[in-house]
């Protein structure tokens, strides 16, 4: 079932869409390819430079505010990219307070700046996705013993040379992994590019579906986006090659570099500026808009949107974690040569939401036409689609998309259980379901709760799949944000956006606590 949407998208090329492709080639295809490549290169370079520099400063250097900046720099992970995008437009656009204030100050001599530029799109995505690189690079630098750096200094290397020749190569796997995650999220992003009206493959898929009403053309465009994802994964795997990265078990991180007063001030200012732009200012702006709207924003429609969002998030979290638990047990009991087959079930996280929505739609259309409709006719009922346009289709997209997110905590928790524990329970007469309820679930509870929180938050923030697959009347907070930002109603989008940020802080707080405990 996890592979079905992918296979259906590939099979879509059996449909002849010559006229549509001729139109795309003549009008948009070159722009789509160029914009997507620019985003991948720009965001990949930006998150690497920003994440690695911040991780190195907070781990290896001592400066004012380092202790709280160490964990506060993870907070932008709670910020959905499309939320930061419309906040940036609300502040810096032509009608925003900044440019209007400058115009009133300088008068007719002031020339308006167009913020709807690809550089702004890249900057927004970098500020939101740099925590992927920051957290992994930070963990890698913490795992490095200062003895290695001191040995490099003894052999004549200064601090910069020791960083580039020793510390950075040892942290390379973690940095590449974080950059790859950021690039995957960039390819999957729909809300940010839609807010800036910046055409990429995700927006082209949406326009082909709802503009041209051509699902097959949308599927073929989705397959090209999949090609970008596959190339990113292959590049990440090729960059690792056959290199081995091993370190000593003695991780003695005993001291940090004492910076000069000017360097310490620059380090504090740099880290504080990143946090200010990526999290503090957007949250303050959202709070201002919410206060301007007052209690009118918390109307019955908002409460209904919140209830549906929580309901979908909770149902998807329970379903996804249950499937991840089954997958983890199956993988553990399977033979070695069959374990790769179980790993295929987690490939859905590599599929952008828009691609997955197209695959789910085509798959469920086939099932409805070939199986459900004849079955209904057999019982004398009206033949109508039951799966297509249902909540189940949306939940299916969620669990295929986020099964890998749940599988990580569940599988790692299961690996920590020594085989002697269930064997002892079996010797005492516990088998099957009692063994699951009395032994496995109590031990796995922390991992299961972590997985549920991660999936719950990701589902609440997910926009493209929800936008394309939601049944009538099942709008969520993310859909409401898209509708309001499409009309330029920044103030009315502030309350649902602030709600998503507050909920998104849950996994960030968990990550901070785990980091502190280590």
VOLUM-571518 format. One record per residue (C-alpha): x, y, z; residue in one letter; chain. Coordinates in Angstrom, 2 decimals. Layout:
residues N
REC, X, Y, Z, A, A
...
***
This chain:
residues 518
REC, 0.00, 0.00, 0.00, X, A
REC, 2.89, 2.37, 0.71, X, A
REC, 4.37, 1.74, -2.72, X, A
REC, 1.05, 1.88, -4.60, X, A
REC, 0.98, 5.70, -5.05, X, A
REC, 4.54, 5.65, -6.38, X, A
REC, 3.81, 2.87, -8.86, X, A
REC, 0.60, 4.55, -10.01, X, A
REC, 2.43, 7.82, -10.69, X, A
REC, 5.01, 6.00, -12.79, X, A
REC, 2.21, 4.17, -14.66, X, A
REC, 0.60, 7.53, -15.50, X, A
REC, 3.02, 7.86, -18.44, X, A
REC, 0.94, 5.26, -20.28, X, A
REC, -1.65, 8.01, -20.77, X, A
REC, -1.15, 10.28, -23.77, X, A
REC, -0.96, 13.91, -22.66, X, A
REC, 0.84, 15.30, -25.71, X, A
REC, -1.15, 18.52, -25.94, X, A
REC, -0.69, 19.35, -22.27, X, A
REC, 3.04, 18.72, -22.44, X, A
REC, 3.40, 20.74, -25.59, X, A
REC, 1.70, 23.64, -23.81, X, A
REC, 3.96, 23.22, -20.74, X, A
REC, 7.13, 23.05, -22.84, X, A
REC, 6.18, 26.20, -24.72, X, A
REC, 5.19, 28.16, -21.62, X, A
REC, 6.32, 26.92, -18.18, X, A
REC, 8.55, 23.86, -18.14, X, A
REC, 11.88, 25.68, -18.43, X, A
REC, 10.80, 28.07, -15.66, X, A
REC, 9.77, 25.18, -13.42, X, A
REC, 13.09, 23.40, -13.92, X, A
REC, 15.08, 26.57, -13.37, X, A
REC, 13.17, 27.64, -10.24, X, A
REC, 13.37, 24.20, -8.66, X, A
REC, 17.12, 23.96, -9.26, X, A
REC, 17.66, 27.47, -7.88, X, A
REC, 15.75, 26.58, -4.71, X, A
REC, 17.62, 23.30, -4.21, X, A
REC, 21.06, 24.88, -4.68, X, A
REC, 20.25, 28.04, -2.72, X, A
REC, 18.56, 26.36, 0.24, X, A
REC, 21.10, 23.52, 0.36, X, A
REC, 24.02, 25.95, 0.47, X, A
REC, 22.28, 28.30, 2.92, X, A
REC, 21.26, 25.70, 5.50, X, A
REC, 24.73, 24.12, 5.38, X, A
REC, 26.57, 27.39, 6.00, X, A
REC, 24.13, 28.62, 8.63, X, A
REC, 23.62, 25.32, 10.46, X, A
REC, 27.31, 24.36, 10.61, X, A
REC, 28.46, 27.83, 11.70, X, A
REC, 25.85, 28.03, 14.47, X, A
REC, 26.62, 24.50, 15.66, X, A
REC, 30.36, 25.20, 15.77, X, A
REC, 29.92, 28.44, 17.70, X, A
REC, 27.58, 26.98, 20.34, X, A
REC, 29.63, 23.80, 20.83, X, A
REC, 33.25, 24.93, 20.53, X, A
REC, 33.21, 28.61, 21.61, X, A
REC, 32.29, 30.51, 24.76, X, A
REC, 30.39, 33.78, 24.41, X, A
REC, 27.61, 35.65, 26.25, X, A
REC, 24.23, 33.95, 25.93, X, A
REC, 25.66, 30.69, 24.62, X, A
REC, 23.83, 28.50, 27.16, X, A
REC, 20.34, 29.59, 26.17, X, A
REC, 21.13, 30.14, 22.48, X, A
REC, 22.32, 26.51, 22.39, X, A
REC, 18.72, 25.28, 22.69, X, A
REC, 16.85, 28.40, 21.52, X, A
REC, 18.30, 28.04, 18.02, X, A
REC, 16.18, 24.88, 17.64, X, A
REC, 12.92, 26.86, 18.05, X, A
REC, 12.53, 27.79, 14.35, X, A
REC, 11.83, 24.10, 13.70, X, A
REC, 8.35, 24.75, 15.15, X, A
REC, 7.72, 27.45, 12.52, X, A
REC, 5.95, 26.18, 9.37, X, A
REC, 7.66, 27.60, 6.31, X, A
REC, 4.44, 29.00, 4.86, X, A
REC, 3.77, 30.88, 8.12, X, A
REC, 7.14, 32.64, 8.03, X, A
REC, 6.51, 33.35, 4.33, X, A
REC, 3.29, 35.29, 4.82, X, A
REC, 4.70, 37.08, 7.89, X, A
REC, 7.64, 38.28, 5.77, X, A
REC, 5.26, 39.52, 3.10, X, A
REC, 3.03, 41.17, 5.69, X, A
REC, 5.99, 43.13, 7.07, X, A
REC, 8.13, 43.84, 3.99, X, A
REC, 5.64, 44.00, 1.10, X, A
REC, 4.59, 47.25, -0.60, X, A
REC, 1.66, 47.77, 1.75, X, A
REC, 3.59, 46.54, 4.80, X, A
REC, 4.45, 48.78, 7.75, X, A
REC, 8.18, 48.87, 6.95, X, A
REC, 8.00, 50.18, 3.39, X, A
REC, 5.07, 52.45, 4.19, X, A
REC, 7.05, 53.91, 7.08, X, A
REC, 10.09, 54.46, 4.86, X, A
REC, 7.88, 56.10, 2.22, X, A
REC, 6.38, 58.49, 4.74, X, A
REC, 9.88, 59.29, 6.03, X, A
REC, 11.61, 59.86, 2.68, X, A
REC, 8.57, 60.93, 0.69, X, A
REC, 8.57, 60.60, -3.09, X, A
REC, 12.33, 59.95, -3.13, X, A
REC, 11.79, 56.45, -1.72, X, A
REC, 11.70, 53.63, -4.27, X, A
REC, 9.64, 50.60, -3.28, X, A
REC, 11.48, 47.24, -3.11, X, A
REC, 9.80, 44.13, -4.52, X, A
REC, 10.11, 41.49, -1.78, X, A
REC, 8.45, 38.82, -3.95, X, A
REC, 11.81, 37.66, -5.24, X, A
REC, 13.43, 34.24, -5.32, X, A
REC, 16.10, 35.47, -2.90, X, A
REC, 13.33, 36.07, -0.33, X, A
REC, 11.94, 32.56, -0.93, X, A
REC, 15.38, 31.04, -0.38, X, A
REC, 15.95, 33.16, 2.74, X, A
REC, 12.63, 32.06, 4.26, X, A
REC, 13.29, 28.36, 3.58, X, A
REC, 16.84, 28.63, 4.94, X, A
REC, 15.64, 30.25, 8.19, X, A
REC, 13.05, 27.49, 8.68, X, A
REC, 15.12, 24.46, 7.63, X, A
REC, 18.56, 25.28, 9.06, X, A
REC, 17.71, 23.48, 12.39, X, A
REC, 17.97, 20.15, 10.53, X, A
REC, 21.65, 20.81, 9.90, X, A
REC, 22.20, 22.62, 13.20, X, A
REC, 20.96, 19.79, 15.41, X, A
REC, 22.80, 17.02, 13.57, X, A
REC, 26.03, 19.01, 13.22, X, A
REC, 25.80, 20.02, 16.88, X, A
REC, 25.50, 16.38, 17.94, X, A
REC, 28.44, 15.46, 15.71, X, A
REC, 30.65, 18.22, 17.15, X, A
REC, 29.68, 17.25, 20.72, X, A
REC, 30.73, 13.68, 19.97, X, A
REC, 34.22, 14.79, 18.96, X, A
REC, 36.88, 14.73, 21.64, X, A
REC, 38.79, 17.96, 22.15, X, A
REC, 41.94, 15.81, 22.33, X, A
REC, 41.73, 15.38, 18.54, X, A
REC, 41.59, 19.13, 17.98, X, A
REC, 44.47, 19.68, 20.37, X, A
REC, 46.52, 17.04, 18.54, X, A
REC, 45.93, 18.95, 15.31, X, A
REC, 47.06, 22.16, 17.01, X, A
REC, 50.21, 20.46, 18.29, X, A
REC, 50.99, 19.37, 14.72, X, A
REC, 50.96, 22.99, 13.59, X, A
REC, 47.36, 23.61, 12.49, X, A
REC, 45.67, 26.83, 13.59, X, A
REC, 42.01, 26.85, 14.64, X, A
REC, 40.63, 27.37, 11.14, X, A
REC, 42.84, 24.67, 9.60, X, A
REC, 41.98, 22.24, 12.40, X, A
REC, 38.28, 22.93, 11.80, X, A
REC, 38.40, 22.37, 8.03, X, A
REC, 40.86, 19.45, 8.09, X, A
REC, 39.69, 17.55, 11.19, X, A
REC, 36.37, 18.58, 12.76, X, A
REC, 34.39, 19.27, 9.58, X, A
REC, 35.31, 16.01, 7.76, X, A
REC, 34.42, 13.98, 10.86, X, A
REC, 31.02, 15.67, 11.04, X, A
REC, 30.40, 15.26, 7.32, X, A
REC, 27.84, 12.39, 7.52, X, A
REC, 25.65, 14.34, 9.96, X, A
REC, 25.92, 17.55, 7.91, X, A
REC, 25.04, 15.77, 4.66, X, A
REC, 22.08, 14.06, 6.35, X, A
REC, 20.75, 17.39, 7.64, X, A
REC, 21.24, 19.11, 4.29, X, A
REC, 19.48, 16.24, 2.51, X, A
REC, 16.48, 16.57, 4.84, X, A
REC, 16.33, 20.32, 4.15, X, A
REC, 16.49, 19.74, 0.39, X, A
REC, 13.73, 17.11, 0.60, X, A
REC, 11.53, 19.55, 2.53, X, A
REC, 12.31, 22.25, -0.04, X, A
REC, 11.22, 20.01, -2.91, X, A
REC, 8.05, 19.12, -1.02, X, A
REC, 7.20, 22.71, -0.05, X, A
REC, 4.00, 24.13, -1.45, X, A
REC, 2.83, 26.84, 0.94, X, A
REC, 5.91, 29.07, 0.78, X, A
REC, 6.21, 29.13, -3.01, X, A
REC, 2.45, 29.62, -3.31, X, A
REC, 2.54, 32.63, -0.96, X, A
REC, 5.36, 34.21, -2.99, X, A
REC, 3.72, 33.16, -6.28, X, A
REC, 6.97, 31.41, -7.21, X, A
REC, 6.26, 28.62, -9.68, X, A
REC, 7.80, 25.21, -8.94, X, A
REC, 6.70, 21.65, -9.63, X, A
REC, 4.49, 21.57, -6.54, X, A
REC, 2.49, 24.60, -7.69, X, A
REC, 2.35, 23.21, -11.25, X, A
REC, 0.85, 19.96, -9.92, X, A
REC, -1.83, 21.92, -8.07, X, A
REC, -2.64, 24.04, -11.13, X, A
REC, -2.82, 20.98, -13.39, X, A
REC, -5.21, 19.31, -10.97, X, A
REC, -7.52, 22.23, -10.15, X, A
REC, -6.79, 24.53, -13.10, X, A
REC, -6.68, 22.15, -16.06, X, A
REC, -8.69, 19.40, -14.25, X, A
REC, -6.20, 16.91, -15.65, X, A
REC, -5.14, 14.38, -13.04, X, A
REC, -2.96, 12.40, -15.47, X, A
REC, -0.92, 15.50, -16.36, X, A
REC, -0.58, 16.25, -12.65, X, A
REC, 0.70, 12.71, -12.12, X, A
REC, 3.27, 13.06, -14.88, X, A
REC, 4.48, 16.34, -13.39, X, A
REC, 4.64, 14.59, -10.03, X, A
REC, 6.87, 11.93, -11.55, X, A
REC, 9.35, 14.64, -12.62, X, A
REC, 9.36, 15.99, -9.06, X, A
REC, 10.03, 12.43, -7.90, X, A
REC, 13.03, 12.41, -10.22, X, A
REC, 14.44, 15.42, -8.36, X, A
REC, 13.88, 13.62, -5.04, X, A
REC, 15.57, 10.46, -6.32, X, A
REC, 18.54, 12.46, -7.59, X, A
REC, 18.87, 14.15, -4.19, X, A
REC, 18.85, 10.78, -2.43, X, A
REC, 21.38, 9.33, -4.87, X, A
REC, 23.65, 12.35, -4.46, X, A
REC, 23.53, 11.97, -0.67, X, A
REC, 24.38, 8.27, -0.89, X, A
REC, 27.14, 8.84, -3.48, X, A
REC, 28.72, 11.59, -1.38, X, A
REC, 29.22, 9.13, 1.45, X, A
REC, 30.80, 6.54, -0.83, X, A
REC, 32.76, 3.83, 0.97, X, A
REC, 34.28, 6.19, 3.52, X, A
REC, 34.30, 5.11, 7.15, X, A
REC, 33.77, 7.63, 9.93, X, A
REC, 34.77, 6.22, 13.31, X, A
REC, 35.65, 7.95, 16.54, X, A
REC, 37.05, 6.96, 19.88, X, A
REC, 34.62, 5.97, 22.61, X, A
REC, 36.33, 8.53, 24.87, X, A
REC, 34.36, 11.68, 24.11, X, A
REC, 36.00, 14.23, 26.40, X, A
REC, 34.64, 17.62, 25.43, X, A
REC, 36.40, 19.43, 28.25, X, A
REC, 36.63, 23.09, 27.24, X, A
REC, 35.58, 25.74, 24.74, X, A
REC, 37.58, 28.41, 22.96, X, A
REC, 37.66, 31.72, 24.82, X, A
REC, 36.90, 34.41, 22.26, X, A
REC, 38.13, 37.97, 22.46, X, A
REC, 35.55, 40.58, 23.56, X, A
REC, 34.93, 41.69, 19.97, X, A
REC, 34.66, 38.10, 18.69, X, A
REC, 32.35, 37.16, 21.57, X, A
REC, 30.08, 40.12, 20.80, X, A
REC, 30.02, 39.20, 17.10, X, A
REC, 29.15, 35.56, 17.92, X, A
REC, 26.31, 36.59, 20.25, X, A
REC, 25.00, 39.09, 17.71, X, A
REC, 25.11, 36.57, 14.87, X, A
REC, 23.27, 33.81, 16.79, X, A
REC, 20.80, 36.29, 18.24, X, A
REC, 20.06, 37.82, 14.83, X, A
REC, 19.28, 34.41, 13.34, X, A
REC, 16.93, 33.58, 16.23, X, A
REC, 15.33, 37.03, 15.99, X, A
REC, 14.60, 36.74, 12.26, X, A
REC, 13.58, 33.08, 12.25, X, A
REC, 11.38, 32.94, 15.35, X, A
REC, 11.07, 35.95, 17.67, X, A
REC, 9.97, 38.65, 15.18, X, A
REC, 7.48, 36.38, 13.33, X, A
REC, 5.86, 35.29, 16.61, X, A
REC, 5.62, 38.90, 17.83, X, A
REC, 4.07, 39.97, 14.52, X, A
REC, 1.53, 37.14, 14.71, X, A
REC, 0.67, 38.13, 18.28, X, A
REC, 0.11, 41.72, 17.17, X, A
REC, -2.23, 40.63, 14.38, X, A
REC, -4.12, 38.31, 16.74, X, A
REC, -4.56, 41.14, 19.27, X, A
REC, -5.79, 43.45, 16.50, X, A
REC, -8.40, 40.89, 15.53, X, A
REC, -9.30, 40.38, 19.20, X, A
REC, -11.79, 37.75, 20.27, X, A
REC, -13.50, 37.96, 16.88, X, A
REC, -10.84, 35.62, 15.47, X, A
REC, -11.77, 32.90, 17.97, X, A
REC, -15.18, 32.30, 16.44, X, A
REC, -17.10, 29.09, 15.82, X, A
REC, -15.34, 28.53, 12.49, X, A
REC, -11.91, 28.65, 14.14, X, A
REC, -13.02, 26.17, 16.81, X, A
REC, -14.37, 23.83, 14.11, X, A
REC, -11.09, 24.09, 12.18, X, A
REC, -9.14, 23.40, 15.37, X, A
REC, -11.33, 20.40, 16.21, X, A
REC, -10.98, 18.87, 12.73, X, A
REC, -7.22, 19.48, 12.75, X, A
REC, -6.83, 17.82, 16.15, X, A
REC, -9.10, 14.95, 15.12, X, A
REC, -7.18, 14.26, 11.90, X, A
REC, -3.84, 14.61, 13.68, X, A
REC, -4.85, 12.25, 16.49, X, A
REC, -6.37, 9.63, 14.18, X, A
REC, -3.37, 9.74, 11.83, X, A
REC, -0.95, 9.50, 14.77, X, A
REC, -2.67, 6.43, 16.24, X, A
REC, -2.96, 4.71, 12.86, X, A
REC, 0.60, 5.51, 11.78, X, A
REC, 2.20, 4.45, 15.07, X, A
REC, 0.20, 1.20, 15.10, X, A
REC, 1.41, 0.42, 11.58, X, A
REC, 4.97, 1.39, 12.51, X, A
REC, 4.80, -0.99, 15.48, X, A
REC, 3.63, -3.84, 13.24, X, A
REC, 6.36, -3.01, 10.75, X, A
REC, 9.02, -2.96, 13.48, X, A
REC, 7.91, -6.34, 14.86, X, A
REC, 7.79, -7.82, 11.37, X, A
REC, 11.25, -6.51, 10.54, X, A
REC, 12.65, -7.89, 13.79, X, A
REC, 11.24, -11.38, 13.18, X, A
REC, 11.99, -11.47, 9.45, X, A
REC, 15.00, -13.10, 7.90, X, A
REC, 17.93, -10.86, 7.03, X, A
REC, 17.31, -10.91, 3.29, X, A
REC, 13.67, -9.86, 3.77, X, A
REC, 14.38, -6.85, 5.99, X, A
REC, 15.05, -4.61, 2.99, X, A
REC, 11.46, -5.27, 1.92, X, A
REC, 10.21, -3.84, 5.20, X, A
REC, 12.37, -0.77, 4.73, X, A
REC, 10.50, 0.00, 1.50, X, A
REC, 7.45, 0.84, 3.59, X, A
REC, 9.18, 3.96, 4.91, X, A
REC, 9.88, 5.44, 1.47, X, A
REC, 6.75, 7.57, 1.69, X, A
REC, 8.57, 10.28, 3.62, X, A
REC, 10.63, 10.94, 0.50, X, A
REC, 7.42, 11.67, -1.44, X, A
REC, 6.28, 15.32, -1.41, X, A
REC, 2.72, 15.77, -0.21, X, A
REC, 1.48, 16.89, -3.63, X, A
REC, 3.03, 13.83, -5.30, X, A
REC, 1.52, 11.54, -2.69, X, A
REC, -1.91, 13.15, -3.08, X, A
REC, -1.88, 12.50, -6.82, X, A
REC, -0.84, 8.88, -6.28, X, A
REC, -3.54, 8.31, -3.64, X, A
REC, -6.18, 9.88, -5.87, X, A
REC, -5.30, 7.69, -8.86, X, A
REC, -5.05, 4.55, -6.70, X, A
REC, -8.41, 5.08, -5.03, X, A
REC, -10.05, 5.98, -8.34, X, A
REC, -8.92, 2.63, -9.72, X, A
REC, -10.16, 0.72, -6.65, X, A
REC, -13.53, 2.50, -6.70, X, A
REC, -14.07, 1.85, -10.41, X, A
REC, -12.85, -1.74, -10.50, X, A
REC, -14.02, -3.14, -7.17, X, A
REC, -16.29, -0.87, -5.13, X, A
REC, -18.71, 0.12, -7.91, X, A
REC, -19.36, -3.47, -9.12, X, A
REC, -19.84, -4.60, -5.52, X, A
REC, -22.41, -1.87, -4.87, X, A
REC, -24.25, -2.75, -8.08, X, A
REC, -24.29, -6.38, -7.01, X, A
REC, -26.29, -5.44, -3.91, X, A
REC, -28.58, -3.13, -5.86, X, A
REC, -27.04, 0.08, -4.55, X, A
REC, -26.07, 3.17, -6.47, X, A
REC, -22.54, 2.90, -7.83, X, A
REC, -20.63, 5.86, -6.38, X, A
REC, -17.06, 6.33, -5.17, X, A
REC, -16.64, 5.50, -1.50, X, A
REC, -12.88, 5.78, -1.05, X, A
REC, -12.28, 8.78, -3.30, X, A
REC, -12.86, 12.05, -1.49, X, A
REC, -13.18, 10.37, 1.90, X, A
REC, -11.41, 10.90, 5.20, X, A
REC, -9.82, 7.49, 4.74, X, A
REC, -8.02, 8.74, 1.62, X, A
REC, -6.60, 11.62, 3.63, X, A
REC, -5.54, 9.30, 6.47, X, A
REC, -3.93, 6.97, 3.95, X, A
REC, -1.86, 9.85, 2.59, X, A
REC, -0.83, 10.76, 6.13, X, A
REC, 0.35, 7.34, 7.18, X, A
REC, 2.21, 6.69, 3.94, X, A
REC, 3.88, 10.10, 4.23, X, A
REC, 4.82, 9.91, 7.92, X, A
REC, 5.38, 6.20, 8.51, X, A
REC, 9.13, 6.81, 8.46, X, A
REC, 8.71, 9.53, 11.13, X, A
REC, 6.98, 7.07, 13.46, X, A
REC, 9.23, 4.16, 12.53, X, A
REC, 12.38, 5.84, 13.87, X, A
REC, 11.39, 6.16, 17.56, X, A
REC, 9.44, 2.88, 17.56, X, A
REC, 12.18, 0.80, 15.96, X, A
REC, 14.93, 2.31, 18.12, X, A
REC, 12.89, 1.62, 21.28, X, A
REC, 12.27, -1.95, 20.17, X, A
REC, 15.96, -2.50, 19.49, X, A
REC, 16.77, -1.59, 23.11, X, A
REC, 14.70, -4.50, 24.48, X, A
REC, 17.02, -7.39, 25.21, X, A
REC, 15.82, -10.72, 23.78, X, A
REC, 16.15, -12.27, 27.24, X, A
REC, 13.18, -10.23, 28.55, X, A
REC, 10.46, -11.64, 26.25, X, A
REC, 12.12, -15.07, 26.44, X, A
REC, 11.82, -14.98, 30.23, X, A
REC, 8.14, -13.98, 29.88, X, A
REC, 7.51, -16.90, 27.52, X, A
REC, 9.15, -19.30, 29.94, X, A
REC, 6.67, -18.06, 32.58, X, A
REC, 3.71, -18.85, 30.31, X, A
REC, 3.09, -15.47, 28.62, X, A
REC, 2.43, -15.67, 24.88, X, A
REC, 0.96, -13.63, 22.04, X, A
REC, -1.31, -10.77, 23.19, X, A
REC, -0.47, -10.96, 26.94, X, A
REC, 3.21, -10.71, 25.98, X, A
REC, 2.46, -7.59, 23.92, X, A
REC, 0.31, -5.89, 26.56, X, A
REC, 2.33, -6.83, 29.65, X, A
REC, 5.92, -6.72, 28.37, X, A
REC, 6.39, -4.87, 25.09, X, A
REC, 3.95, -1.95, 25.35, X, A
REC, 5.02, -0.78, 28.86, X, A
REC, 8.67, -0.78, 27.79, X, A
REC, 7.90, 0.82, 24.42, X, A
REC, 5.61, 3.51, 25.87, X, A
REC, 8.13, 6.40, 25.75, X, A
REC, 9.07, 5.63, 22.14, X, A
REC, 5.43, 5.25, 21.12, X, A
REC, 4.47, 8.56, 22.73, X, A
REC, 7.39, 10.32, 21.02, X, A
REC, 6.37, 8.86, 17.67, X, A
REC, 2.74, 9.91, 18.17, X, A
REC, 3.74, 13.49, 19.04, X, A
REC, 5.99, 13.75, 15.98, X, A
REC, 3.33, 12.41, 13.60, X, A
REC, 0.59, 14.49, 15.25, X, A
REC, 2.50, 17.74, 14.79, X, A
REC, 3.58, 16.91, 11.22, X, A
REC, -0.01, 16.10, 10.23, X, A
REC, -1.29, 19.37, 11.71, X, A
REC, 1.25, 21.38, 9.69, X, A
REC, 0.91, 19.37, 6.45, X, A
REC, -0.60, 21.49, 3.68, X, A
REC, -0.38, 20.12, 0.07, X, A
REC, -1.84, 16.63, 0.65, X, A
REC, -4.57, 18.06, 2.89, X, A
REC, -5.37, 20.78, 0.38, X, A
REC, -5.69, 18.30, -2.50, X, A
REC, -7.38, 15.35, -0.76, X, A
REC, -9.58, 16.81, 1.98, X, A
REC, -13.29, 15.90, 1.80, X, A
REC, -15.89, 18.62, 1.67, X, A
REC, -16.17, 20.33, 5.04, X, A
REC, -12.87, 18.99, 6.37, X, A
REC, -10.77, 22.13, 6.21, X, A
REC, -7.88, 22.35, 8.65, X, A
REC, -5.83, 25.19, 10.12, X, A
REC, -3.24, 24.78, 7.36, X, A
REC, -5.94, 25.02, 4.68, X, A
REC, -7.37, 28.11, 6.38, X, A
REC, -3.93, 29.75, 6.33, X, A
REC, -3.62, 29.01, 2.60, X, A
REC, -7.04, 30.48, 1.86, X, A
REC, -6.42, 33.65, 3.84, X, A
REC, -2.90, 34.24, 2.53, X, A
REC, -4.12, 33.72, -1.04, X, A
REC, -6.37, 36.75, -0.49, X, A
REC, -3.71, 38.77, 1.35, X, A
REC, -5.62, 38.56, 4.65, X, A
REC, -2.55, 38.27, 6.88, X, A
REC, -4.35, 39.26, 10.10, X, A
REC, -7.02, 36.58, 9.69, X, A
REC, -4.37, 33.92, 9.10, X, A
REC, -2.45, 34.87, 12.26, X, A
REC, -4.47, 32.91, 14.84, X, A
REC, -4.33, 29.51, 13.08, X, A
REC, -0.66, 30.13, 12.31, X, A
REC, 0.12, 30.90, 15.96, X, A
REC, -1.78, 27.76, 16.98, X, A
REC, 0.36, 25.60, 14.69, X, A
REC, 3.54, 27.16, 16.08, X, A
REC, 2.50, 26.46, 19.68, X, A
REC, 1.70, 22.84, 18.83, X, A
REC, 4.93, 22.55, 16.84, X, A
REC, 6.90, 23.47, 19.96, X, A
REC, 6.08, 20.07, 21.52, X, A
REC, 8.65, 17.99, 19.56, X, A
REC, 11.15, 20.86, 19.77, X, A
REC, 10.87, 20.86, 23.58, X, A
REC, 11.30, 17.09, 23.54, X, A
REC, 14.42, 17.42, 21.40, X, A
REC, 15.81, 20.09, 23.73, X, A
REC, 15.21, 17.89, 26.78, X, A
REC, 16.91, 14.91, 25.15, X, A
REC, 19.83, 17.08, 24.12, X, A
REC, 20.18, 18.42, 27.67, X, A
REC, 20.02, 14.93, 29.16, X, A
REC, 22.85, 13.78, 26.89, X, A
***
